[in-house]
Structures are given as C-alpha cells and as structure tokens.
C-alpha cells in the first residue's frame, strides 16, 4: 500500500514539474517570438501583415507543444500507468 502512495506522490510531483516547465517554456517562447516580431516590423513595416500571419502560426505551434505536455501530465495523473507494475497479477 505504501508503494502505491509513493508512486502517486512522485507522479503528482512530476505532473507539477510538467505544468511548470510547460508554462515557463511557453512564456519564454512567446517573449522571444514577440520581440523578434517587433524587431522585424520595425525594420520593414511593409512586411507587417506577412510577419503577423507567420507569428500567429508559430504561436499556435508553440501552444500546441505545451498542450501536448499538459495532456501527458493529465494522463499520468488520472490514468497512472506506473501503478500497474505494483498491482499483483490476478491468477498467479
């Protein structure tokens, strides 16, 4: 029983780290993306519409990576595959 509690505790810590690192990576990525967009728009204002479209495409991809991480974290939290190694096999 204490093995199950330990696995659940470590999974909760890992999920917190996944959420935190995903948020940190997304924040850093958006900061770099926004800064480079403003630099590009300041250098060539006539390209602003094309740069804006590309910025939103990259922003969507940047969000998608963190959402995939959140999906994995929620999977580990609610359907923990690591607990199956601790449960005894029925019939043996």
Protein Blocks (a to p, Z undefined) as FASTA:
>chain_A
ZZmmmmmmmmmmmmmmmmmmmmmmmmmmmmmmmmmmmmmmmmmmmlmmmmmmmmmmmmmm
mmmmmmmmmmmmmmmmmmcfklmmmpccehZZ
